[in-house]
Amino acid sequence: MNTLNRRPLDRKESRSMVARQAAILLYEGLASEYKEAKEVAAENLGLKVMPSNYEVAMELRRYAEEVEGAAYTERLKSMREEALEVMKALSAFAPRLVGSVWRGVLTPRSDIDIEVYTEDLNAVLSRLEGVVSKISAREEVNLPEQMRLGSLYRIRGKSRRGYDLEIIVKEPGMLNKPARCEIFGDLKKGLSIDELEELLSRDSAELRVPKGRVRVEE
């Protein structure tokens, strides 16, 4: 091929290429954060553009569907259904589904992330009995107060269907003070039980990623 006659990439094409490569890095576990993935992708491709996290998320979802086919949407539906069952057991603590299962953008390592609002760790553990297949860890969140964002305890385990599960126990007063998402820049409101039920009845594979070009970490 005569590379001398190749048309130079325009900015849109370059952004798309970096977003695609960053998505592959994230999906394959070769990068753990969006910022890292974009920087590595741009360097590998020899490009000096930086797509938004939204663009990378869309490519990540697209790549995951290409790799997994119909199994991707089935996995997302199953994880959201499993989250709903756990949340119903924890209904006394105003549970919210957050993280990648809320967003609808999964990698093979995605887990179910749920936040609950109470200071009573033992009450949460009691409600989980018979609802999850295993509790593998429970620990106090040991961070400076300004970094904890109200988080008190972290519970890790396995759901009945075998998905990794993480439950963050937060101060009750933080329920109406959602943190801002470091990836997309919106408020991490997540989904309540009613909202998750409504989503599952409407479109179990729905994306929950805000549109736009948010670069909160750059």
C-alpha positions as CSV (number, residue, x, y, z in Angstrom):
1,M,0.0,0.0,0.0
2,N,1.3,3.5,-0.9
3,T,1.2,5.3,2.5
4,L,2.4,8.5,0.8
5,N,-1.1,9.0,-0.7
6,R,-3.0,8.1,2.4
7,R,-5.4,10.9,3.5
8,P,-4.5,12.3,7.0
9,L,-6.9,11.6,9.7
10,D,-9.2,14.4,10.7
11,R,-9.8,15.2,14.4
12,K,-13.1,13.2,14.6
13,E,-11.5,10.1,13.1
14,S,-8.5,10.4,15.5
15,R,-10.8,10.7,18.5
16,S,-12.8,7.7,17.4
17,M,-9.6,5.6,17.0
18,V,-8.3,6.6,20.4
19,A,-11.7,5.9,22.0
20,R,-11.9,2.5,20.4
21,Q,-8.4,1.5,21.5
22,A,-9.1,2.8,25.0
23,A,-12.3,0.8,25.2
24,I,-10.4,-2.4,24.2
25,L,-7.8,-1.8,26.9
26,L,-10.5,-1.4,29.5
27,Y,-12.5,-4.4,28.4
28,E,-9.4,-6.7,28.2
29,G,-8.2,-5.5,31.6
30,L,-5.1,-3.8,30.3
31,A,-6.1,-0.5,31.9
32,S,-8.2,0.0,35.0
33,E,-9.2,3.7,34.6
34,Y,-10.6,5.7,31.7
35,K,-7.8,8.4,32.0
36,E,-5.1,5.7,31.9
37,A,-6.7,3.9,29.0
38,K,-7.0,7.1,26.9
39,E,-3.4,8.1,27.5
40,V,-2.1,4.7,26.6
41,A,-4.3,4.4,23.5
42,A,-3.2,7.8,22.3
43,E,0.4,7.0,22.8
44,N,0.2,3.6,21.1
45,L,-1.5,5.2,18.1
46,G,0.8,8.2,17.9
47,L,-2.1,10.6,18.2
48,K,-2.5,13.8,20.2
49,V,-6.2,13.9,20.7
50,M,-8.2,12.8,23.7
51,P,-11.8,11.6,23.4
52,S,-14.4,12.2,26.1
53,N,-15.2,9.5,28.6
54,Y,-18.6,9.3,27.1
55,E,-17.1,8.4,23.7
56,V,-15.0,5.7,25.3
57,A,-18.0,4.3,27.2
58,M,-19.9,4.1,23.9
59,E,-17.0,2.2,22.3
60,L,-16.7,0.0,25.3
61,R,-20.3,-1.0,25.1
62,R,-20.0,-1.6,21.4
63,Y,-16.9,-3.7,21.7
64,A,-18.3,-5.8,24.5
65,E,-21.4,-6.5,22.4
66,E,-19.1,-7.5,19.4
67,V,-17.1,-9.9,21.6
68,E,-20.0,-11.4,23.6
69,G,-22.9,-11.1,21.1
70,A,-26.4,-11.6,22.6
71,A,-24.7,-12.9,25.8
72,Y,-23.8,-9.4,26.7
73,T,-27.4,-8.1,27.1
74,E,-28.3,-11.3,28.8
75,R,-25.5,-10.8,31.3
76,L,-26.5,-7.2,32.0
77,K,-30.1,-8.1,32.4
78,S,-29.2,-11.0,34.8
79,M,-26.9,-8.7,36.9
80,R,-29.6,-6.1,37.1
81,E,-32.2,-8.7,38.2
82,E,-29.8,-10.0,40.8
83,A,-29.1,-6.5,42.1
84,L,-32.9,-6.0,42.4
85,E,-33.2,-9.1,44.6
86,V,-30.4,-8.0,46.9
87,M,-31.8,-4.5,47.1
88,K,-35.3,-5.8,48.1
89,A,-33.7,-7.6,51.0
90,L,-32.0,-4.4,52.0
91,S,-35.1,-2.2,51.4
92,A,-35.0,-0.8,54.9
93,F,-31.7,1.0,54.1
94,A,-32.7,2.9,51.0
95,P,-30.5,0.9,48.6
96,R,-29.2,2.4,45.3
97,L,-27.7,0.5,42.4
98,V,-24.5,2.3,41.2
99,G,-21.4,1.4,39.2
100,S,-21.2,-0.3,35.9
101,V,-24.4,-2.4,36.2
102,W,-26.3,0.9,36.8
103,R,-24.5,2.4,33.8
104,G,-25.0,-0.6,31.5
105,V,-21.3,-0.6,30.4
106,L,-19.7,-3.9,31.5
107,T,-16.4,-5.6,31.2
108,P,-15.8,-9.2,32.1
109,R,-14.7,-8.1,35.6
110,S,-17.7,-5.9,36.4
111,D,-19.4,-6.5,39.7
112,I,-22.7,-5.4,41.3
113,D,-22.3,-2.2,43.3
114,I,-24.9,-1.2,45.8
115,E,-25.0,1.6,48.4
116,V,-27.1,1.4,51.5
117,Y,-27.7,4.1,54.2
118,T,-27.4,3.1,57.8
119,E,-24.8,3.0,60.6
120,D,-25.7,-0.6,61.5
121,L,-23.4,-3.0,59.8
122,N,-24.8,-6.0,61.6
123,A,-28.3,-5.2,60.4
124,V,-27.2,-5.2,56.8
125,L,-25.3,-8.5,57.2
126,S,-28.4,-10.0,58.8
127,R,-30.6,-9.0,55.9
128,L,-28.1,-10.6,53.5
129,E,-28.4,-14.0,55.0
130,G,-30.0,-16.4,52.5
131,V,-30.0,-13.7,49.8
132,V,-26.3,-14.0,48.7
133,S,-24.3,-17.1,48.3
134,K,-21.2,-15.9,50.2
135,I,-19.9,-13.0,52.2
136,S,-16.1,-12.9,51.6
137,A,-15.1,-9.7,53.4
138,R,-16.4,-6.9,55.6
139,E,-14.3,-4.0,56.5
140,E,-14.4,-0.5,57.8
141,V,-13.7,2.2,55.2
142,N,-10.4,3.7,56.5
143,L,-10.0,6.9,54.6
144,P,-9.8,10.6,55.7
145,E,-13.3,12.0,56.1
146,Q,-13.2,14.2,53.0
147,M,-12.4,11.2,50.9
148,R,-14.9,8.8,52.5
149,L,-17.9,10.7,51.2
150,G,-19.9,9.2,54.1
151,S,-18.8,5.6,53.5
152,L,-18.6,3.6,56.7
153,Y,-18.2,-0.1,55.7
154,R,-17.5,-2.3,52.7
155,I,-19.0,-5.7,52.2
156,R,-17.8,-8.1,49.5
157,G,-19.4,-11.3,48.4
158,K,-21.0,-13.4,45.7
159,S,-24.6,-13.2,44.5
160,R,-26.7,-16.3,44.1
161,R,-25.9,-16.4,40.4
162,G,-22.2,-16.1,41.1
163,Y,-21.6,-12.4,40.4
164,D,-19.1,-10.4,42.5
165,L,-21.0,-8.1,44.8
166,E,-19.9,-5.0,46.7
167,I,-22.1,-3.2,49.2
168,I,-21.0,0.2,50.6
169,V,-22.7,1.1,53.9
170,K,-22.9,4.9,54.1
171,E,-24.0,7.4,56.7
172,P,-27.8,8.0,56.4
173,G,-27.3,11.7,55.9
174,M,-25.6,11.1,52.6
175,L,-28.7,9.7,50.9
176,N,-29.6,13.0,49.5
177,K,-26.0,14.1,48.9
178,P,-24.8,11.9,46.0
179,A,-21.1,12.2,45.1
180,R,-20.1,13.5,41.6
181,C,-19.0,10.7,39.3
182,E,-15.2,11.0,38.5
183,I,-15.7,9.4,35.1
184,F,-18.8,11.1,33.7
185,G,-19.1,14.2,35.8
186,D,-22.8,13.7,36.7
187,L,-24.2,13.0,40.2
188,K,-24.0,9.3,41.2
189,K,-27.7,9.0,42.0
190,G,-27.9,5.4,40.8
191,L,-31.3,3.6,40.8
192,S,-33.7,2.9,43.6
193,I,-35.7,-0.3,43.8
194,D,-38.7,1.2,42.1
195,E,-36.5,2.8,39.4
196,L,-34.6,-0.5,38.7
197,E,-37.9,-2.4,38.5
198,E,-39.2,0.2,36.0
199,L,-36.0,0.0,33.9
200,L,-36.2,-3.8,33.8
201,S,-39.8,-3.7,32.7
202,R,-39.0,-1.2,29.9
203,D,-35.5,-2.0,28.6
204,S,-33.3,-4.3,30.7
205,A,-30.2,-3.3,28.6
206,E,-30.7,0.4,28.7
207,L,-27.6,2.7,28.9
208,R,-27.4,5.1,31.8
209,V,-24.4,7.2,30.6
210,P,-24.9,11.0,30.3
211,K,-24.3,12.3,26.9
212,G,-21.7,14.9,26.3
213,R,-18.0,15.4,26.5
214,V,-17.1,15.4,30.2
215,R,-13.5,15.4,31.0
216,V,-13.6,15.8,34.8
217,E,-10.2,14.2,35.4
218,E,-8.2,16.1,32.8
